Amino acid sequence: MKMYAIIVAAGSGTRMQSELPKQFLPLAGKPLYYYATQVFLQTFRDIEVILVVAPACPFRHEDLTGCFEGSSQVRVVTGGATRFESVKNGLAAIGDQGIVFIHDAVRPFISKNFLMQLQEEALIKGNAIPCIEVLDSLRKVQGDENVTVRRDDYRAIQTPQVFDIANIKKAYEQPSIEAFTDDASVLEAAGHRIKLVEGLRENIKITTPIDLKYAEWMMAG
Ligand code: C5P
């Protein structure tokens, strides 16, 4: 079974308040995008990794891939103005059969076991979407009003999300809408049922300066 990972790293990272997009900021001496890419290469021997970067990426493509032992398995593709466009460009760069992991470069704390479990689930069910229980209380806000909602009815969704390639490529032929904040929402809109899998509490998305500080602390531990 052919396997690919598309790692999206084409965001501008405005919430990080730094000139350099967050996926290239250093974490324990390596750029953030390095960690997840390395775990994919170490977990699946024949995987092809597509790293999607912005057209204005300040680094040469060969410098982005040169740091990996399996650097010939990593290709760089240019992304777009939205995450949807970036993923679509990544999908255009892979074959038409097999399974694809789509992952945010800003989630470095994934593991071999986690990826293998997701792969297994996706092979059986057609897709595998990691989620975790929400720990905070939730309220729905509508204009000036707000109302409590049942926390148990919700899950927080993570990446990597794993898909049968033919299905996700077809789903990405739809026009993008605001509700497409991840790839599962795109597949769902194309008529597929989403298969949730237990995610990892430590698989945090590094978005703000405080997340990066927390990630440094996690790395040190
Ligand atoms: O903006 P957000 O935090 O949702 O970004 C999630 C991931 O999508 C990040 O890894 C970011 O680099 C990527 N992204 C992208 N292309 C965009 C916007 C975001 O690859 N145009």
Boltz pocket constraint, residues with backbone or C-beta under 6 A from the ligand:
constraints:
  - pocket:
      binder: B
      contacts: [[A, 8], [A, 9], [A, 10], [A, 11], [A, 12], [A, 23], [A, 52], [A, 79], [A, 80], [A, 81], [A, 82], [A, 83], [A, 84], [A, 86], [A, 87], [A, 103], [A, 104], [A, 105], [A, 106], [A, 181], [A, 207]]
      max_distance: 6.0
